Amino acid sequence: MKTSLKVILFLLVLLSGKAQSQFNEDSLSAFIGRKVRAYVDTNKACIVTGVIRKEGGIEFTKRYSFGHIRHDTASPRPDSLTIFHIGSTTKTYTATILSMLIQQGGPLALNELVQSHLPLNIVKAPFYVSPQGDTVRMTILDLASHYSALPDDPISPVNDSTSYQMMYNYLNNHRLSREPGKCYLYSNLGISLLGVVLSHTENKSIDSLFIVKLSDPLGMPDTRISLNPEQLSRRATGYLPNGDSAGYFKNSWPAFYAAGGIYTTITDFMKYLQFNMGLGIPGYESVLDSAHKMRRINNDTCHFPDSKAKIGLVWQMQLLKPQTDTSLYFIWKDGDVPGFSSYICFVYDKQNNLKTGVAMISNINIPVDRMAVDILKYLNNDSVKSGIKQISFNNPSKIRLYQNYPNPFNPSTIIKFDIPSDEKNRMQKVNLTVYDGLGKNVSELVNENLEYGTYEIEFKGEDLPSSVYYYKLTCGKYGITGKMLLLK
């Protein structure tokens, strides 16, 4: 019995070690570099990215920084203390506090009316009157899931600032044009009103709530709405797509702080990602389960009743691999204000006991959402273990497959190849496959879209017999084959 137990434990350790050795950090770093380089080189943008990958009991965490905090390339590069504005990603922090007040014995419930949790002598929640004369009022869940039927950002600011009183005046005089609880309609105003509910319930400003409920407990000292002079000195300059510097405030502050007011660093943002992935401090399991629970369909103003997209408390959910897996959803939220873009996403693949997450911020308005999701998908594909490494970012004149080295080899060898860009795209579909002498597929080393450049990848032949093998590179309509000898 003891011998059998030792054998099982040995196999578990062996398998754990195998999983660790299969993950290739160089491959991931090269992939992230390929994704962000075009934006950094073109816009002189500053991009910071953090990834988390936990497979079984093995956790990998790393931050990546690109560009400069100002357009001047002599300016400092972004680091762990550089402060960015994350815009609407703030909404998830607001939703987390709501979940805390619900799950930790607070005086709120999702099915309660918003009207019951407002300072009635100051502001009233708009309601809907049906053609039959029935009155329909919004609930807390309606606000938190963008089902409130409130418009997005309707208030005309004065001197680029919307005060709370201006928001209250609008709400007190607004009548809903559709029934709440029926359709998804993204609303900054709705989450801002949720912030008023939380502030009134706790008798604290939304800024104070962020600090007391999240920043301090999670060890995020630079996650703030209001920055002190020292923090302001570390703030990256935000740029508009045309290259002009963006102003300090968006035209919806201060009333919309709960919807988009937070500043943070990539260090703090990674702690927040880790927290939401359930890898941070314990004791928040019910809070996270409630915030991340799929509650409604993202049917976008009722136009998509069969939509596969879902929403929880602010957090959005989409299928990670819609063509192959209709059950694996990733959770995400984006943020975009003049001069800054942010994105956070994560997924738990229970079948493979794999948790992955990505956090990304930039000081220019670029599609960080697309890049972050591509990285998340890459973290969940076997290609992250392939070991492909980009060694040159120059654009070759033509496709080229080099002779492997060493050759003959035992047990491994390096295969090098050039990928040019075509006339329309920087990226091309690339496949590199190894065959035996009978034409049987021995190993598919590369099968993904690659940007132009020169690459290397290691081929391991420990489990193969001595023989001649062929490796074929395919790129677009072109294909090249090389020959190599495994000699044991």
DOTOR-818856 format. One line per field, with one value per residue (C-alpha): x negated, y, z negated; residue number from 1. Coordinates in nm, 2 decimals. Example, Ala and Ser with C-alpha at 12.3 -4.5 7.8 and 13.67 -1.06 7.14 Angstrom:
BEGIN
px <- -1.23|-1.37 $
py <- -0.45|-0.11 $
pz <- -0.78|-0.71 $
filo <- 1|2 $
// end
This chain:
BEGIN
px <- 0.00|-0.28|-0.47|-0.16|-0.12|-0.48|-0.44|-0.13|-0.30|-0.61|-0.38|-0.20|-0.54|-0.66|-0.34|-0.36|-0.72|-0.63|-0.36|-0.61|-0.87|-0.62|-0.53|-0.76|-0.81|-1.01|-0.73|-0.48|-0.71|-0.77|-0.39|-0.31|-0.59|-0.45|-0.10|-0.19|-0.50|-0.30|-0.11|-0.42|-0.63|-0.35|-0.20|-0.50|-0.24|-0.31|-0.17|-0.19|-0.07|-0.04|0.03|0.12|0.12|0.19|0.19|0.26|0.03|-0.22|-0.16|-0.34|-0.30|-0.49|-0.46|-0.57|-0.64|-0.67|-0.72|-0.76|-0.54|-0.55|-0.59|-0.94|-1.14|-1.40|-1.13|-1.12|-0.98|-0.67|-0.74|-0.56|-0.49|-0.37|-0.01|0.27|0.63|0.84|1.17|1.48|1.29|1.37|1.72|1.60|1.46|1.80|1.97|1.73|1.83|2.20|2.13|1.95|2.25|2.48|2.27|2.11|2.43|2.48|2.82|2.86|3.03|3.03|3.41|3.47|3.58|3.32|3.56|3.54|3.17|3.14|3.14|3.50|3.48|3.20|3.25|3.51|3.48|3.65|3.93|4.13|4.50|4.65|4.91|5.16|5.06|4.85|4.55|4.23|3.93|3.57|3.39|3.04|2.97|3.10|2.84|2.55|2.63|2.70|3.07|3.19|3.30|3.11|2.92|2.54|2.39|2.66|2.56|2.40|2.11|2.02|1.65|1.58|1.72|2.05|2.14|2.35|2.62|2.63|2.67|2.94|3.13|3.13|3.25|3.52|3.66|3.61|3.88|3.76|3.86|3.85|3.92|3.62|3.52|3.59|3.29|2.92|2.83|2.48|2.51|2.24|2.53|2.66|2.34|2.29|2.63|2.53|2.23|2.48|2.66|2.34|2.23|2.57|2.58|2.23|2.23|1.90|1.78|1.72|1.35|1.34|1.53|1.28|0.99|1.16|1.32|1.06|0.74|0.63|0.74|0.58|0.26|0.32|0.19|0.19|0.55|0.72|0.96|0.78|0.40|0.16|-0.13|-0.37|-0.14|-0.07|-0.44|-0.42|-0.12|-0.18|-0.08|0.24|0.26|0.55|0.53|0.41|0.11|0.24|0.21|0.54|0.67|0.66|1.04|1.30|1.61|1.82|1.64|1.69|2.05|1.94|1.64|1.81|1.83|1.48|1.27|1.00|0.62|0.39|0.05|-0.01|-0.13|0.20|0.40|0.23|0.33|0.68|0.66|0.52|0.80|1.07|0.91|0.94|0.57|0.54|0.63|0.89|1.24|1.39|1.51|1.88|1.82|1.65|1.90|2.18|2.00|1.90|2.23|2.40|2.72|2.86|2.80|2.62|2.90|2.80|3.12|3.33|3.18|3.01|3.24|3.03|2.70|2.44|2.28|2.37|2.34|2.30|2.26|2.10|1.86|1.92|1.88|1.80|1.71|1.33|1.34|1.69|1.61|1.50|1.62|1.97|1.93|1.59|1.66|1.40|1.49|1.38|1.42|1.28|1.21|1.16|1.13|0.95|0.58|0.61|0.74|0.75|0.87|0.89|0.99|0.96|1.10|1.10|1.08|1.20|1.15|0.78|0.74|0.61|0.66|0.54|0.57|0.45|0.44|0.34|0.33|0.21|0.16|0.32|0.66|0.58|0.76|0.60|0.91|0.83|0.46|0.55|0.81|0.55|0.30|0.57|0.65|0.28|0.24|0.51|0.37|0.10|-0.10|-0.21|-0.41|-0.56|-0.87|-0.86|-1.10|-1.12|-1.49|-1.45|-1.17|-1.30|-1.08|-1.25|-1.23|-1.09|-1.00|-1.31|-1.37|-1.72|-1.91|-1.85|-2.14|-2.30|-2.26|-2.28|-2.13|-2.05|-1.81|-1.71|-1.78|-1.68|-1.48|-1.51|-1.28|-1.19|-0.84|-0.78|-0.47|-0.23|-0.09|0.21|0.12|-0.16|-0.04|-0.03|0.08|-0.23|-0.26|-0.58|-0.54|-0.79|-0.74|-0.91|-1.04|-0.70|-0.53|-0.37|-0.31|-0.55|-0.51|-0.33|-0.56|-0.39|-0.03|0.06|0.06|-0.28|-0.40|-0.69|-1.03|-1.28|-1.19|-1.35|-1.19|-1.33|-1.24|-1.29|-1.33|-1.38|-1.09|-1.18|-1.41|-1.73|-1.62|-1.59|-1.31|-1.16|-1.04|-0.80|-0.73|-0.41|-0.32|-0.03|-0.06|-0.43|-0.59|-0.96|-1.09|-1.42|-1.58|-1.75|-1.90|-1.83|-2.13|-2.13 $
py <- 0.00|0.24|0.15|0.23|0.56|0.65|0.57|0.79|1.08|1.04|1.05|1.36|1.54|1.42|1.54|1.88|1.92|1.83|2.10|2.35|2.27|2.28|2.64|2.87|3.23|3.33|3.23|3.44|3.74|3.73|3.70|4.00|4.20|4.13|4.23|4.57|4.68|4.81|5.05|5.16|5.21|5.40|5.62|5.64|5.50|5.37|5.02|4.82|4.46|4.20|3.83|3.56|3.19|2.93|2.56|2.33|2.44|2.63|3.00|3.24|3.62|3.88|4.25|4.39|4.75|4.92|5.28|5.60|5.79|6.09|6.12|6.24|5.91|6.06|6.05|5.76|5.42|5.31|5.11|4.96|5.30|5.48|5.60|5.57|5.65|5.33|5.50|5.27|4.97|5.17|5.03|4.69|4.83|4.99|4.66|4.48|4.72|4.65|4.28|4.33|4.52|4.24|3.93|4.06|4.14|4.48|4.66|4.61|4.35|4.32|4.30|4.61|4.94|5.20|5.46|5.30|5.37|5.73|6.06|6.13|6.50|6.54|6.29|6.05|5.75|5.79|5.55|5.42|5.46|5.20|5.29|5.12|5.36|5.11|5.24|5.03|5.13|5.02|4.78|4.77|4.48|4.70|4.96|4.71|4.52|4.82|4.73|5.05|5.21|5.52|5.69|5.67|6.01|6.27|6.56|6.87|6.97|7.32|7.41|7.04|6.93|6.77|6.83|6.60|6.87|6.87|6.50|6.52|6.79|6.57|6.26|6.45|6.56|6.25|6.00|5.66|5.59|5.22|4.97|4.89|4.53|4.44|4.53|4.60|4.96|5.07|5.37|5.57|5.76|5.43|5.33|5.68|5.66|5.32|5.51|5.75|5.45|5.31|5.64|5.71|5.36|5.38|5.75|5.79|5.94|5.70|5.79|5.69|5.37|5.27|5.32|5.16|4.86|4.78|4.98|4.94|4.57|4.46|4.66|4.90|5.24|5.40|5.31|5.64|5.89|6.19|6.19|6.36|6.57|6.29|6.06|6.33|6.34|5.97|6.01|5.92|6.19|6.08|6.14|6.15|5.95|6.26|6.29|6.59|6.58|6.50|6.71|6.60|6.55|6.39|6.60|6.39|6.45|6.47|6.33|6.02|5.92|5.58|5.51|5.60|5.80|5.56|5.60|5.31|5.15|4.82|4.69|4.77|4.66|4.32|4.28|4.36|4.10|3.84|3.93|3.87|3.54|3.42|3.41|3.70|3.72|3.47|3.55|3.72|3.40|3.49|3.85|3.74|3.47|3.72|3.99|3.74|3.54|3.54|3.72|3.86|3.85|4.14|4.18|4.54|4.74|4.42|4.38|4.05|3.83|3.52|3.68|3.45|3.75|3.77|4.02|3.99|4.29|4.52|4.24|4.12|3.76|3.62|3.29|3.24|2.99|3.02|2.79|2.50|2.54|2.69|2.67|2.84|3.21|3.47|3.77|4.12|4.50|4.78|5.15|5.44|5.81|6.08|5.99|5.64|5.29|4.99|4.63|4.35|3.99|3.64|3.29|2.97|2.65|2.40|2.10|2.17|2.33|2.64|3.00|3.28|3.66|3.97|4.34|4.61|5.00|5.25|5.63|5.66|5.55|5.23|4.89|4.74|4.52|4.33|4.28|4.17|3.91|3.78|3.73|3.56|3.32|3.26|3.17|2.91|2.76|2.49|2.75|2.91|2.60|2.58|2.78|3.00|3.30|3.61|3.71|3.99|4.24|4.35|4.27|4.00|4.03|3.68|3.36|3.16|2.83|2.79|2.46|2.34|2.35|2.14|1.88|1.59|1.64|1.46|1.51|1.86|2.11|2.47|2.56|2.92|3.09|3.43|3.55|3.86|4.08|4.07|4.38|4.41|4.26|4.26|3.92|3.60|3.24|3.03|2.65|2.46|2.08|1.79|1.47|1.13|0.96|0.81|1.15|1.10|1.41|1.39|1.73|2.06|2.32|2.64|2.70|3.06|3.41|3.57|3.92|3.97|3.89|3.61|3.33|3.03|2.73|2.42|2.07|1.79|1.43|1.24|1.00|0.95|0.69|0.78|0.87|1.14|1.39|1.67|2.00|2.21|2.58|2.71|3.08|3.19|3.02|2.95|2.63|2.53|2.20|2.12|1.79|1.70|1.39|1.26|1.04|0.87 $
pz <- 0.00|-0.09|0.23|0.44|0.27|0.33|0.70|0.73|0.56|0.79|1.09|0.97|0.92|1.26|1.43|1.24|1.35|1.71|1.71|1.58|1.84|2.12|2.05|2.24|2.12|2.42|2.65|2.45|2.43|2.81|2.88|2.65|2.82|3.16|3.05|2.90|3.11|3.40|3.17|2.97|3.29|3.47|3.20|2.96|2.71|2.37|2.29|1.97|1.96|1.69|1.73|1.48|1.57|1.30|1.42|1.13|0.85|1.07|1.10|1.35|1.31|1.51|1.62|1.95|2.04|2.38|2.50|2.30|2.06|2.30|2.67|2.62|2.65|2.40|2.13|1.89|1.98|1.78|1.47|1.18|1.03|1.34|1.29|1.55|1.57|1.63|1.71|1.72|1.57|1.25|1.28|1.17|0.85|0.78|0.85|0.62|0.33|0.41|0.39|0.06|-0.09|0.03|-0.07|-0.39|-0.57|-0.42|-0.39|-0.02|0.20|0.58|0.61|0.40|0.56|0.62|0.49|0.14|0.11|0.22|0.02|0.12|0.04|0.30|0.58|0.71|0.94|1.27|1.35|1.65|1.71|1.95|2.21|1.97|1.69|1.49|1.31|1.34|1.11|1.15|0.91|0.78|1.02|1.31|1.23|1.19|1.51|1.74|1.75|1.59|1.92|1.83|2.11|2.13|2.07|2.14|1.93|2.09|1.88|1.77|1.80|1.87|1.54|1.43|1.07|0.85|0.84|1.22|1.23|0.96|1.16|1.46|1.28|1.10|1.43|1.64|1.74|1.87|2.23|2.19|1.91|1.69|1.65|2.02|2.22|2.19|2.25|2.14|1.91|1.74|1.57|1.43|1.26|1.14|0.97|0.83|0.68|0.51|0.37|0.22|0.08|-0.08|-0.22|-0.38|-0.44|-0.27|0.06|0.34|0.33|-0.04|0.03|0.29|0.05|-0.26|-0.08|0.19|0.21|-0.15|-0.20|0.13|0.08|0.37|0.25|0.59|0.67|0.62|0.77|0.61|0.66|0.42|0.56|0.54|0.74|0.99|1.06|1.16|1.39|1.76|2.01|2.19|2.57|2.82|3.14|3.33|3.09|2.89|2.52|2.34|2.05|1.69|1.65|1.87|1.92|1.68|1.35|1.06|1.07|1.27|1.05|0.97|1.35|1.45|1.20|1.09|1.15|1.08|1.16|1.34|1.00|0.84|1.15|1.13|0.77|0.87|1.14|0.90|0.66|0.92|1.03|0.67|0.62|0.38|0.01|-0.11|-0.24|0.07|0.24|0.21|0.31|0.63|0.71|0.68|0.89|1.17|1.18|1.52|1.45|1.78|2.16|2.32|2.58|2.66|2.66|2.73|3.08|3.00|2.80|2.88|2.79|2.63|2.45|2.08|1.79|1.42|1.19|1.44|1.55|1.91|2.03|2.37|2.51|2.53|2.81|2.97|3.26|3.04|2.69|2.61|2.23|2.16|2.09|2.01|1.79|1.90|1.87|2.07|2.00|2.24|2.16|2.36|2.34|2.18|2.25|2.02|2.03|1.78|1.86|1.71|1.74|1.54|1.75|1.49|1.72|1.75|1.41|1.57|1.46|1.69|1.68|1.86|1.75|2.00|1.99|2.25|2.24|2.59|2.72|2.90|2.91|2.60|2.57|2.89|2.79|2.43|2.56|2.81|2.53|2.31|2.60|2.65|2.28|2.32|2.64|2.67|2.87|2.55|2.49|2.84|2.76|3.07|3.03|3.25|3.29|3.55|3.62|3.96|4.26|4.48|4.85|4.89|4.70|4.60|4.42|4.28|4.23|3.87|3.63|3.51|3.78|3.72|3.38|3.06|2.89|3.00|3.28|3.37|3.68|3.80|4.06|4.21|4.26|4.48|4.47|4.76|4.94|4.71|4.37|4.12|4.00|4.20|4.12|4.07|4.02|3.95|3.93|3.90|4.10|4.09|4.41|4.48|4.47|4.13|3.92|3.63|3.47|3.55|3.42|3.54|3.64|3.59|3.73|3.72|3.78|4.02|3.88|3.81|3.58|3.40|3.25|3.08|3.21|2.96|3.07|2.74|2.82|3.19|3.35|3.54|3.90|4.16|4.09|4.30|4.18|4.39|4.36|4.51|4.53|4.74|5.08|5.04|4.89|4.83|4.70|4.53|4.43|4.10|3.94|3.59|3.48|3.15 $
filo <- 1|2|3|4|5|6|7|8|9|10|11|12|13|14|15|16|17|18|19|20|21|22|23|24|25|26|27|28|29|30|31|32|33|34|35|36|37|38|39|40|41|42|43|44|45|46|47|48|49|50|51|52|53|54|55|56|57|58|59|60|61|62|63|64|65|66|67|68|69|70|71|72|73|74|75|76|77|78|79|80|81|82|83|84|85|86|87|88|89|90|91|92|93|94|95|96|97|98|99|100|101|102|103|104|105|106|107|108|109|110|111|112|113|114|115|116|117|118|119|120|121|122|123|124|125|126|127|128|129|130|131|132|133|134|135|136|137|138|139|140|141|142|143|144|145|146|147|148|149|150|151|152|153|154|155|156|157|158|159|160|161|162|163|164|165|166|167|168|169|170|171|172|173|174|175|176|177|178|179|180|181|182|183|184|185|186|187|188|189|190|191|192|193|194|195|196|197|198|199|200|201|202|203|204|205|206|207|208|209|210|211|212|213|214|215|216|217|218|219|220|221|222|223|224|225|226|227|228|229|230|231|232|233|234|235|236|237|238|239|240|241|242|243|244|245|246|247|248|249|250|251|252|253|254|255|256|257|258|259|260|261|262|263|264|265|266|267|268|269|270|271|272|273|274|275|276|277|278|279|280|281|282|283|284|285|286|287|288|289|290|291|292|293|294|295|296|297|298|299|300|301|302|303|304|305|306|307|308|309|310|311|312|313|314|315|316|317|318|319|320|321|322|323|324|325|326|327|328|329|330|331|332|333|334|335|336|337|338|339|340|341|342|343|344|345|346|347|348|349|350|351|352|353|354|355|356|357|358|359|360|361|362|363|364|365|366|367|368|369|370|371|372|373|374|375|376|377|378|379|380|381|382|383|384|385|386|387|388|389|390|391|392|393|394|395|396|397|398|399|400|401|402|403|404|405|406|407|408|409|410|411|412|413|414|415|416|417|418|419|420|421|422|423|424|425|426|427|428|429|430|431|432|433|434|435|436|437|438|439|440|441|442|443|444|445|446|447|448|449|450|451|452|453|454|455|456|457|458|459|460|461|462|463|464|465|466|467|468|469|470|471|472|473|474|475|476|477|478|479|480|481|482|483|484|485|486|487|488 $
// end
